[in-house]
Structure formats: structure tokens, C-alpha cells
Amino acid sequence: MLRSWQTRCKICALETFKFQPHYLLLASPGAGKTIVAAHIAKALYDDNQIDYIVCFAPSKIVCQSIETTFEKVLYRNFNGRLGAVGVSRTYHSLITVGDLVNDLSNSRVLVVFDEIHHCAGDGESPANFWGLQVLATIQNLATFTLSLTGTPWRTDTLPIPFAKYADPNGNILCDFQYDMVDAIKDNVCRMPQITAIDIEQVIVKIDESFVTYHNIAALLKEGGISYQAILRHPEVIKYMLEKSINQLNMLRESSVTAGGLIVASSYLHALQIQSILSGHFKKQSVLVSCRQDDSPELIEHFRQSSSEWIISIAMISEGTDIPRLQVCCNLTDVTTELYFRQILGRVIRVTQNQTNIAYMFMLAEPKLVEYAQRLNKAIPGAYNYQKAANLLETIDNSAPEQPIKKTHPPTEVNPTSLLNIELSGSNSQRNDNDIISTELILAKFKSKIISSYLA
């Protein structure tokens, strides 16, 4: 049975297709866009308005999920073989579109674009290759196009195919919109709670000079330290994992199937995280990446199991459906709002036997904090500041924002607890291949909890 919003969307789409061939659906991640797309396709097929359905998605894993959903709804094979009612393909397959052009020319075809923002271009501005192929072949040949997105913009700001823009500023006009506010009100999506982990005292040693910073923002802006270097620090990883593990442990007391997602920056970073997770916390995990041919099978096995943790490098983002994921430890160095929302979308899907709150733990990187606070524009709520309980006695709220330069280690830091990270290069510009001349000393952590909740 369709949810209320899905029924409204289906009716709207069928009415819209009476006077225009393109339809753009914006719905919150986790709301069930694929299911409503399958029902729209079934209605068109049953009404003899189309002969065939072609779906495009950003990855093979998502294609497999679409194939399963459409087969369940249409009661027909959806594998592209003889007798099938449709097929699901990756956007990358658009590089060779000869067979698709023939199908579109000779048949009445509905083309479904999942996460349409993977294509770009308006026929005049530069566009990626996928977008060019889509615009050149499908726009005029498809009987209908149904575009789905939960994040209707691109990092490069290029226009999205088939989208209507209301003004020169590029504000998108969707045919149907179901945002996160609506999804939370309807108990379709979980309420997000995002915890930003900051560093209260960071001491950078350059040669014989010590410079103290009091948050990550100042360190990144003035200390010449890269965000990637902070993410690789073992103590940062341990602290982030500890917060995430504690949260998941509490959730699993009432739901043993609740799972956690750790998003890493690179394959080596993922191996480092997995080693700390196993060695320090005695927790087993599954690691998936594009380097592994069996990643789709590993993801599917994790989806069906009750295992605790899965570590991903750009594999579990948009469209990957693992509803039991409820905690996300965000350790990726990708700091775009598009990717931030895609990752958050992996943990907000509602399940029957789990609580309706999704948790994300991340570092207080300025852009990430801005994105989290921006959620409050869609979900009226509050920004709360909270210090980690075990650090209350050592945090000074009056700490200056400007760095403090010293020629010796600060006396308030225990020398035996100093945490060093090997950074590289000169004071003005560092490179990982240069001679090590800098040490980063982390003394204290603090937490900012960004709670998004309905007013």
C-alpha cells in the first residue's frame, strides 16, 4: 500500500503527463521515491500508454535495488531480457546509447532517472558526458521521463536536465515536492540529530615554536593544517568511533538489528579505521569500496544481517537502501552539502522496530556545521551547545579565538598525554612528501549537538 504522499504524487504525475512529457519529483532521502516511481510506471503500462520502462541510476547496487522494486510492483521481470517489461542501467552506460536510441524510436518508453542531478547541462552551458548524451537522445525520443531526486542541485551548479527553473538565479521548480519536514511529520523519515565534535585545545609545534588553537575552524584557517590530516589522526578516529559506538550500543539494547555506517576518505583511511575499530574497540566491521568486486554482495549481506558496522568509501551514499542503519560516523574529507545530505539520507529511513531518531557524528569542520545548521531552515529546531561530560573540568569558555604562540609546551597539558601527528613541509605550505617539521598535539575535545526537530 502506498503512503499518502506517494498516492498524491502518483495522481499528480498521471495528470501532468496528459499535457507534458517530463515530470520531476523531489522527495526527502528515505521517503520511498523508487516505490512511487514503480507505481507510476505500472499505471502507465496498465493504461497502455507505454510499452517499456528504462531506469537509470548512479551505481550497479542502486540498479539492482530498482530492479527488485519494479519487479515486485509490476509482477514482471525487469532484467532487460526477452519478455521483460523493462531494464535498470547505470548512467555510465549512456556512453553507448545506440540500442537505447533504437528502443526509444520504435517504442513508447518511460525513462526513469534516479538521482537526476548526476546529469547536467541545458544544451548551451558545458555539461558532463552523461548529461550531453541524455539531452541529445532521450529528451525528444522518450514518451515520458520521470526524474527523481532528494538533493536537486549539483556542487558545480550546472542545471539539471528536464528541470524547470523559476528565475535567473536558478531556483528549481519541481512538479511535486515532499521535503524532510513533511516526511518527519508523517513518520516516514527519522528525525536527524547531528553531533559536531570540536577540539578545545590544539597545539601545533613547528620546529621549536608552539601555537595553540581553540577549535578546528581556527586550526584550518590559520594553522596550515589540512582537514585530511585531522581526519587521519588516530585519537580523532578513536574519539569519533567511541561516540558512535556508544550511541549504537544504546540503540541495540532495544533493537539488535540497528546498524552503523562509517564513511571514510580513502581506502587506506578505511583500513586505518577498521584496524582501530577491531584492535581498540574489539568491533568487527565490513569494508566496501569500488576497489572490491564483491562490494555489492557484501552490502547485500550486511543489509540482511544484524552486523553492527559497515565502512564505506563512496559506496553507500544516495539510493543505497539499508533501512536498519541508524548511526553515521562521518569521517570523509568530502565537504560538499550534496554529499553531506546524501550520507545523512542513509540513516533516516524509518523501520518498525527502531526509534525514530537518526544520529550523525562528525568533526566541527566549518562547512559541515553550516550545512547541519541549515537543516533548521527545512526542519524548524534549535542549535544546542554541549560540552563532553568528561571534559567539563578542563574547558575554559573564555579561551581566545586567536592562536597563542609559545616557545615551550603549555604547562596545563600533561606531556605524557600529548598526541603527535606527523605533518609535512614548511611553515607556509606543507606537502605529504616533504620533510616532517610539524607536530599536532590534541589535548581536549568538546561536542556541539545540532538538533533538528519540529517546532
C-alpha positions as CSV (number, residue, x, y, z in Angstrom):
1,M,0.0,0.0,0.0
2,L,1.3,3.4,-0.9
3,R,1.8,6.1,1.7
4,S,-0.4,9.2,1.5
5,W,2.3,11.4,-0.2
6,Q,3.0,8.6,-2.7
7,T,-0.6,8.4,-3.7
8,R,-0.8,12.2,-4.2
9,C,2.4,12.1,-6.2
10,K,1.1,9.3,-8.4
11,I,-2.1,11.1,-9.2
12,C,-0.2,14.3,-9.9
13,A,2.2,12.6,-12.2
14,L,-0.5,10.9,-14.2
15,E,-2.4,14.2,-14.6
16,T,0.8,16.1,-15.5
17,F,1.7,13.5,-18.2
18,K,-1.6,14.4,-20.0
19,F,-0.1,17.8,-21.1
20,Q,3.7,17.4,-20.7
21,P,6.2,14.5,-21.1
22,H,8.6,15.4,-18.3
23,Y,8.0,15.1,-14.5
24,L,10.4,16.0,-11.7
25,L,9.9,14.6,-8.2
26,L,11.7,16.0,-5.3
27,A,11.3,13.9,-2.1
28,S,13.4,13.5,1.1
29,P,16.0,10.8,1.1
30,G,14.5,7.7,2.5
31,A,10.9,8.7,1.7
32,G,10.3,6.0,-0.9
33,K,10.8,7.6,-4.3
34,T,11.6,4.3,-6.1
35,I,8.3,2.7,-4.9
36,V,6.2,5.6,-6.2
37,A,8.1,5.6,-9.5
38,A,7.3,1.9,-9.9
39,H,3.6,2.5,-9.3
40,I,3.5,5.4,-11.7
41,A,5.2,3.1,-14.3
42,K,2.6,0.4,-13.6
43,A,-0.3,2.8,-14.1
44,L,1.0,4.0,-17.4
45,Y,1.7,0.4,-18.5
46,D,-1.7,-0.9,-17.4
47,D,-3.3,2.0,-19.2
48,N,-1.5,1.0,-22.4
49,Q,0.4,4.3,-22.6
50,I,3.9,2.8,-22.6
51,D,5.4,-0.5,-23.9
52,Y,8.7,-0.5,-22.0
53,I,10.5,1.1,-19.0
54,V,14.1,2.1,-18.8
55,C,15.6,3.2,-15.4
56,F,18.9,4.9,-14.9
57,A,20.8,5.1,-11.6
58,P,24.2,6.2,-10.4
59,S,25.5,2.7,-9.4
60,K,25.1,-1.0,-10.0
61,I,23.9,-1.5,-6.4
62,V,21.1,1.0,-6.8
63,C,20.2,-0.5,-10.2
64,Q,19.8,-3.9,-8.5
65,S,17.5,-2.4,-5.9
66,I,15.4,-0.7,-8.6
67,E,15.1,-3.9,-10.5
68,T,13.8,-5.7,-7.3
69,T,11.3,-3.0,-6.5
70,F,9.9,-2.7,-10.1
71,E,9.5,-6.5,-10.3
72,K,7.5,-6.6,-7.1
73,V,5.2,-3.8,-8.2
74,L,4.7,-4.7,-11.8
75,Y,4.7,-8.5,-11.3
76,R,7.0,-8.8,-14.4
77,N,10.7,-9.4,-15.0
78,F,12.7,-6.2,-15.1
79,N,16.1,-7.6,-16.2
80,G,16.1,-6.4,-19.8
81,R,15.8,-9.9,-21.2
82,L,13.2,-11.3,-23.6
83,G,9.7,-10.9,-22.1
84,A,10.8,-8.3,-19.5
85,V,8.9,-5.1,-19.1
86,G,12.0,-3.0,-18.5
87,V,15.6,-2.7,-17.5
88,S,17.7,-0.8,-15.0
89,R,21.0,0.6,-16.1
90,T,23.8,2.8,-14.8
91,Y,24.3,6.4,-16.0
92,H,27.7,5.3,-17.2
93,S,26.0,3.0,-19.8
94,L,24.8,6.2,-21.5
95,I,28.3,6.4,-23.1
96,T,26.9,3.9,-25.6
97,V,23.3,4.8,-26.4
98,G,22.8,3.2,-29.8
99,D,20.5,0.4,-28.6
100,L,18.6,2.9,-26.4
101,V,18.0,5.3,-29.3
102,N,16.5,2.4,-31.3
103,D,14.2,1.4,-28.5
104,L,13.1,5.0,-28.0
105,S,12.5,5.5,-31.7
106,N,10.4,2.4,-32.2
107,S,8.5,2.0,-28.9
108,R,6.6,4.0,-26.3
109,V,9.1,4.2,-23.4
110,L,9.0,5.7,-19.9
111,V,12.5,6.7,-18.8
112,V,13.1,7.0,-15.1
113,F,16.1,8.9,-13.9
114,D,17.1,8.1,-10.3
115,E,19.1,11.0,-8.7
116,I,18.8,13.1,-11.8
117,H,21.4,15.6,-10.6
118,H,24.1,13.1,-11.9
119,C,23.4,14.6,-15.3
120,A,23.9,18.2,-16.1
121,G,23.5,20.7,-18.9
122,D,20.9,22.9,-20.7
123,G,22.1,22.4,-24.2
124,E,24.2,25.6,-24.1
125,S,26.3,25.5,-21.0
126,P,29.1,23.0,-20.5
127,A,27.8,19.6,-19.3
128,N,29.3,16.3,-18.3
129,F,29.2,13.5,-20.8
130,W,26.2,11.8,-19.2
131,G,24.2,14.9,-19.4
132,L,25.1,15.6,-23.0
133,Q,24.0,12.1,-24.0
134,V,20.8,12.4,-22.1
135,L,19.9,15.7,-23.6
136,A,20.8,14.7,-27.1
137,T,18.9,11.4,-27.3
138,I,16.3,11.0,-24.7
139,Q,14.6,14.3,-24.3
140,N,13.0,14.2,-27.7
141,L,12.5,10.5,-28.1
142,A,11.2,9.2,-24.8
143,T,7.4,9.1,-24.5
144,F,7.7,10.1,-20.8
145,T,10.5,10.9,-18.4
146,L,10.3,10.7,-14.7
147,S,13.1,12.3,-12.8
148,L,13.7,11.6,-9.1
149,T,15.9,13.4,-6.7
150,G,16.3,14.1,-3.0
151,T,19.1,16.7,-3.4
152,P,18.1,18.8,-6.5
153,W,21.3,20.6,-7.1
154,R,24.9,19.9,-8.1
155,T,28.1,21.0,-6.5
156,D,29.2,22.5,-9.8
157,T,25.9,24.5,-10.1
158,L,25.2,23.2,-13.6
159,P,21.5,22.9,-14.4
160,I,19.7,19.6,-14.1
161,P,18.2,18.0,-17.2
162,F,14.4,18.3,-17.6
163,A,14.2,20.6,-14.6
164,K,12.3,23.9,-14.9
165,Y,14.0,27.0,-13.3
166,A,11.7,29.7,-12.0
167,D,14.2,32.6,-12.2
168,P,17.6,33.6,-13.5
169,N,19.1,32.7,-10.0
170,G,18.5,29.0,-10.9
171,N,15.7,28.2,-8.3
172,I,14.4,24.9,-9.4
173,L,10.7,24.3,-9.9
174,C,9.6,20.7,-9.2
175,D,6.3,19.1,-10.3
176,F,5.9,17.5,-6.9
177,Q,7.8,18.2,-3.6
178,Y,7.9,16.2,-0.4
179,D,10.6,17.5,1.8
180,M,12.1,16.3,5.1
181,V,9.7,18.4,7.2
182,D,6.7,16.6,5.7
183,A,8.5,13.2,5.9
184,I,9.2,13.6,9.7
185,K,5.7,14.9,10.4
186,D,4.3,11.8,8.7
187,N,6.7,9.4,10.4
188,V,8.2,8.5,7.1
189,C,11.7,9.6,8.0
190,R,13.6,9.7,11.2
191,M,14.5,13.0,12.9
192,P,18.2,13.8,12.5
193,Q,20.4,14.6,15.4
194,I,23.9,15.7,14.4
195,T,26.7,16.0,16.8
196,A,29.7,18.1,15.8
197,I,32.9,17.1,17.6
198,D,35.3,20.0,18.1
199,I,38.8,20.2,19.6
200,E,39.1,22.6,22.6
201,Q,42.8,22.8,22.6
202,V,45.1,22.1,19.6
203,I,48.8,22.7,19.9
204,V,50.8,22.9,16.7
205,K,54.6,22.5,17.0
206,I,56.6,24.0,14.2
207,D,60.3,23.5,14.8
208,E,60.7,24.9,18.3
209,S,57.7,27.1,18.3
210,F,54.3,26.1,19.8
211,V,51.0,27.6,18.5
212,T,47.7,26.9,20.3
213,Y,44.3,27.0,18.7
214,H,40.9,26.5,20.4
215,N,38.8,25.0,17.6
216,I,39.0,23.2,14.3
217,A,37.9,26.2,12.4
218,A,40.8,28.3,13.6
219,L,43.2,25.5,13.1
220,L,42.1,25.0,9.5
221,K,42.1,28.7,8.7
222,E,45.3,29.8,10.4
223,G,47.3,26.8,11.3
224,G,48.0,25.5,7.9
225,I,46.7,22.1,8.8
226,S,44.6,20.2,6.3
227,Y,41.2,18.6,7.2
228,Q,42.5,15.3,5.8
229,A,45.4,15.4,8.3
230,I,43.0,15.9,11.2
231,L,40.7,13.0,10.0
232,R,43.7,10.7,9.9
233,H,44.8,11.4,13.5
234,P,44.3,8.1,15.5
235,E,43.0,9.9,18.5
236,V,40.4,11.8,16.5
237,I,39.3,8.5,14.9
238,K,39.1,6.8,18.4
239,Y,37.1,9.7,19.9
240,M,34.6,9.7,16.9
241,L,34.3,6.0,17.0
242,E,33.7,5.9,20.7
243,K,30.8,8.4,20.5
244,S,29.3,6.5,17.6
245,I,29.8,3.0,19.2
246,N,28.2,4.2,22.5
247,Q,25.2,5.5,20.6
248,L,24.7,2.3,18.6
249,N,25.2,0.2,21.7
250,M,22.3,2.0,23.3
251,L,20.1,1.6,20.3
252,R,20.8,-2.1,20.0
253,E,19.6,-2.7,23.6
254,S,16.1,-2.3,22.2
255,S,16.8,-3.3,18.6
256,V,19.5,-5.8,17.9
257,T,19.4,-5.1,14.2
258,A,20.3,-1.4,14.4
259,G,23.4,-0.8,12.3
260,G,26.1,1.9,11.9
261,L,27.8,3.4,8.9
262,I,31.3,4.8,8.9
263,V,32.2,6.9,5.9
264,A,35.9,7.1,5.2
265,S,38.0,9.4,3.0
266,S,40.1,6.8,1.1
267,Y,40.8,3.1,1.0
268,L,43.9,3.5,3.3
269,H,41.9,5.6,5.7
270,A,39.2,2.9,5.8
271,L,41.8,0.3,6.6
272,Q,43.1,2.5,9.4
273,I,39.5,3.0,10.8
274,Q,38.8,-0.8,10.5
275,S,42.1,-1.6,12.4
276,I,41.2,0.8,15.2
277,L,37.7,-0.5,15.4
278,S,38.9,-4.0,15.7
279,G,42.0,-3.5,17.8
280,H,40.9,-0.8,20.2
281,F,37.1,-1.4,20.4
282,K,37.0,-5.2,19.6
283,K,34.3,-4.5,17.0
284,Q,34.1,-6.3,13.7
285,S,33.1,-4.5,10.5
286,V,32.5,-4.9,6.8
287,L,34.6,-2.7,4.4
288,V,33.2,-1.9,1.0
289,S,34.8,0.2,-1.8
290,C,34.9,0.4,-5.6
291,R,38.2,-1.5,-5.4
292,Q,36.4,-4.6,-4.3
293,D,34.5,-6.6,-7.0
294,D,32.3,-8.2,-4.3
295,S,31.2,-5.0,-2.7
296,P,27.6,-5.3,-4.0
297,E,27.4,-8.8,-2.4
298,L,28.9,-7.6,0.8
299,I,26.4,-4.7,1.0
300,E,23.5,-7.0,0.4
301,H,24.7,-9.5,3.0
302,F,25.1,-6.6,5.5
303,R,21.6,-5.4,4.6
304,Q,20.1,-8.8,5.5
305,S,22.2,-9.4,8.6
306,S,22.3,-7.9,12.1
307,S,26.0,-7.0,12.0
308,E,26.9,-3.7,13.6
309,W,29.3,-1.7,11.4
310,I,30.0,-1.2,7.7
311,I,32.8,1.1,6.5
312,S,32.3,2.7,3.1
313,I,34.3,4.7,0.6
314,A,31.8,6.3,-1.7
315,M,29.8,3.1,-1.9
316,I,26.9,3.7,0.4
317,S,25.6,7.1,-0.4
318,E,22.5,8.0,-2.4
319,G,19.9,5.4,-3.3
320,T,21.5,2.6,-1.3
321,D,18.7,1.2,0.8
322,I,19.8,-0.3,4.2
323,P,16.9,0.9,6.5
324,R,18.5,-0.6,9.7
325,L,21.3,1.9,9.5
326,Q,20.7,4.5,12.3
327,V,24.1,5.9,13.3
328,C,26.6,7.5,10.9
329,C,30.2,8.3,11.8
330,N,31.2,10.9,9.1
331,L,34.9,10.8,8.6
332,T,35.1,11.6,4.9
333,D,37.1,14.6,3.6
334,V,34.3,15.5,1.1
335,T,32.7,18.6,2.5
336,T,30.0,19.5,-0.1
337,E,26.4,20.0,1.0
338,L,25.3,17.5,-1.6
339,Y,27.4,14.7,-0.2
340,F,26.5,15.7,3.4
341,R,22.8,15.3,2.7
342,Q,23.3,12.1,0.8
343,I,25.1,10.5,3.7
344,L,22.5,11.7,6.2
345,G,19.9,10.2,4.0
346,R,21.3,6.7,4.6
347,V,20.3,6.7,8.3
348,I,16.9,8.5,8.3
349,R,14.8,5.7,6.9
350,V,12.1,4.6,9.3
351,T,11.7,0.9,10.4
352,Q,9.1,-0.7,12.5
353,N,11.3,-1.9,15.3
354,Q,13.7,1.0,15.7
355,T,13.4,4.5,17.2
356,N,12.6,7.5,15.0
357,I,15.9,9.4,15.6
358,A,18.9,9.2,13.3
359,Y,22.4,10.1,14.6
360,M,25.3,11.5,12.8
361,F,28.7,12.2,14.4
362,M,31.1,14.5,12.5
363,L,34.0,16.9,13.1
364,A,33.2,20.6,13.5
365,E,34.5,21.5,10.1
366,P,33.0,24.9,9.4
367,K,31.2,24.0,6.2
368,L,29.7,20.8,7.7
369,V,28.4,22.7,10.7
370,E,26.9,25.3,8.3
371,Y,25.1,22.5,6.4
372,A,23.8,21.0,9.6
373,Q,22.5,24.3,10.9
374,R,20.9,24.9,7.5
375,L,18.7,21.9,8.0
376,N,16.9,24.0,10.6
377,K,15.5,26.1,7.7
378,A,13.7,23.0,6.5
379,I,13.2,21.5,9.9
380,P,12.5,24.3,12.5
381,G,14.5,23.5,15.5
382,A,17.3,24.7,17.7
383,Y,21.1,24.8,17.8
384,N,22.4,23.5,21.2
385,Y,25.9,23.7,22.6
386,Q,27.1,20.8,24.8
387,K,30.5,20.1,26.2
388,A,31.5,16.5,26.5
389,A,30.9,15.4,30.1
390,N,34.3,14.1,30.8
391,L,35.9,17.4,29.8
392,L,33.8,19.8,31.9
393,E,36.5,20.5,34.4
394,T,39.2,21.4,31.9
395,I,37.3,23.5,29.3
396,D,37.7,27.3,29.6
397,N,34.8,29.1,27.9
398,S,36.8,32.3,27.8
399,A,39.5,30.9,25.6
400,P,40.6,33.4,23.0
401,E,39.8,32.7,19.3
402,Q,43.2,33.9,18.1
403,P,46.2,31.5,18.3
404,I,48.6,31.8,21.2
405,K,52.3,31.5,20.3
406,K,54.7,30.0,22.8
407,T,58.2,28.6,22.6
408,H,57.5,25.8,25.1
409,P,54.7,23.3,25.6
410,P,51.7,24.7,27.6
411,T,52.1,23.8,31.2
412,E,48.4,22.8,31.5
413,V,49.0,19.9,29.1
414,N,50.3,16.6,30.6
415,P,53.4,15.8,28.5
416,T,52.7,12.1,28.7
417,S,49.3,12.6,27.0
418,L,50.5,14.7,24.1
419,L,49.2,13.3,20.8
420,N,51.5,13.9,17.9
421,I,50.6,13.7,14.2
422,E,53.2,13.8,11.5
423,L,52.6,16.7,9.1
424,S,54.9,17.8,6.4
425,G,56.6,20.7,4.8
426,S,57.5,24.3,5.6
427,N,55.5,26.6,7.8
428,S,53.9,28.3,4.9
429,Q,53.0,25.3,2.7
430,R,53.1,21.6,3.6
431,N,53.1,18.6,1.4
432,D,53.0,15.0,2.5
433,N,56.2,14.2,0.6
434,D,58.3,16.9,2.3
435,I,60.4,16.6,5.4
436,I,58.4,16.3,8.7
437,S,58.8,19.5,10.7
438,T,55.4,19.9,12.3
439,E,53.6,18.2,15.2
440,L,49.9,18.5,16.0
441,I,49.0,18.0,19.7
442,L,45.4,17.4,20.6
443,A,44.6,18.0,24.3
444,K,40.8,18.2,24.7
445,F,37.6,17.5,22.8
446,K,34.2,19.1,23.0
447,S,30.9,18.5,21.4
448,K,28.3,20.7,19.6
449,I,25.0,19.0,19.3
450,I,22.9,20.3,16.4
451,S,19.4,19.0,17.0
452,S,16.9,19.3,14.2
453,Y,13.3,18.8,15.4
454,L,9.9,20.0,14.6
455,A,8.5,23.1,16.3
